Amino acid sequence: MTHSLHIDWTACAGRGLCTELLEQLERDEWGYPLATEGAGSNVPIGRRDLPAARDAVALCPLQALSLQRVSP
């Protein structure tokens, strides 16, 4: 894991675009993103998925996602 995708659920409207771009996310029954593994608002992102995570952050209409570098 090189990065962590933070989900700000208070800013999210549950549109689900991020869940279409990242296999680490799935939707709950209301459309809000959840990590497929583990719980919480910080989703581990590996190097291979970093471009898709950057796209998800850039395309989020409510800026509810942010990408943070994780120190090794």
C-alpha positions, 0 to 999 in steps of 0.5 A, a space after each residue: 500500500 502506498 496511498 490511502 483514499 479517504 472518504 468524507 461521508 458527510 460530503 458524499 451524496 452517494 452517486 457511486 462514481 468512485 465505486 465504478 472506478 475502484 475495485 476496493 469500493 462497493 456501495 451500501 444500500 443507499 449508494 454510499 461507498 464502503 471499503 470492500 475489505 475492512 471498515 472505516 473511511 480510509 481505504 488502502 490503495 496500492 501502486 497499481 490502482 493509484 491512477 484509478 484512485 486519482 481519477 475518482 478523486 478528480 471526478 467526485 462532484 462533491 470533493 468527498 474523496 482525498 488521496 493521502 500518501 502512506 509512509 512505508 
